[in-house]
C-alpha cells in the first residue's frame, strides 16, 4: 500500500439509501486496499451493520444540526485519533463536523447532489461525484482549486442461477413467459416513476407473443399514489410492487430491460448497478445519466418527463436483435470496468488524500 494517509468517515442516519450504500462500499474498499480507515455512524442501524467489522468504528447520535453532543463527540474522536482526512457525507454529518482550518485534520465534504451549500461551506475541500455537481459548487462560490471530481463505483454483481430467478418469479407471481421491465429506486417525484407507468401503459400487453410485465423495486412517499395510478391506467395486474430490497441484483438479472426514468438524477448509481448486472438499460436524459452513458452504444435515451418518448425507447429496447442487445450490454460493462471500478475510484480517493495532506502539512 503506497499510502498511510488515515481517514475518518462520518455519516448520519440508520437506513441504507444510495449515498449510504456508497459510504459503506467506499470505507470497506479502502480497508480492503490496506488504507487506515475509521468511521463514525449511528449505533444499531443498517449502515453500521454493513461496515466491515474489522474497521474501527465510533458512534454518535448525529441527530441533527442542533445535536451539540454529537458535534463535541466528533471533535473528541478527531482529536484522539488524529486522522489526516475527515470525510463527511450529506448535510447532517457535514454540519456537525467543524474542524480548525490550520489543525492537523482536513475536512472533506463529499456531495452526491445539488444541495444548498449553507451547511457545506465550512469544509476545507469538496468532492462531487459528477462533473456537473463540481461545476455547480464552483458557480456557487467554492474555490475551484479545492473542488474535486471522483465518481462512484458499485460492488461486483454475483451471478444468480436460473433457478434462483425462476423462484423470484414464482414468489412474486410473475408469469414465467413474461418479459420484464424493471424500475428501481426511491418512490419519489424526482425518479419519474409516474412517467414510467404512463410509458408502460402505452406499450402493447404482449410483444412477440409474450406478455409485458413491469416490476417496481423500492419504497417511498409516492407508493400509494403510484399504485393508484397503475389502477387508474388499468394495468394493476401487469405491475408488481416488490418494495425495498436489500439485495437488488437478482431483479436486474431478471429484467429484460432496466429503465432509469428520473426527471432529476445527479449521478445514476442504478445505471452502474444495471451495467454490473448485464441489464440492458434505457435512461432519461437527466444530468447524471448524460455524463455516464453514450446513447445508442451502452444505453438507449429518452427525454425526461416525456412518457411517449420513453415508451418509444422501451419498445426499441425490447425489439433489439440478440447481437445488438449483447453488444450494448457489453459496452456498459466495459465502461463500468474502465471508469467506475473499485480500484479506479479507491485509487483516485487515495491520491487526493495524499495531495490534500501534503498541502496541509507542506
Secondary structure, DSSP 8 states (H G I E B T S, - for coil): ------EEEE---SS--HHHHHHHHHHHHHHHTT--EEEEE-TTSHHHHHS-TTSEEEE-----TT-HHHHHHHHHHHHHH--SEEEEEHHHHHHH----TTSSSEEEEEESS---GGGTTTSSEEEESSHHHHHHHHHTT--GGGEEE------------HHHHHHHHHHTT--TT-EEEEEES--SGGG-HHHHHHHHHHS-SEETTEEEEEEEE---TTHHHHHHHHHHTT-GGGEEEEE--S--HHHHHH-SEEEE--SS-SS-HHHHHHHHTT--EEEE--HHHHHH--BTTTBEEE-TT-HHHHHHHHHHHHT--HHHHHHHHHHHHHHHHHHS-HHHHHHHHHHHHHHHHHHHH-
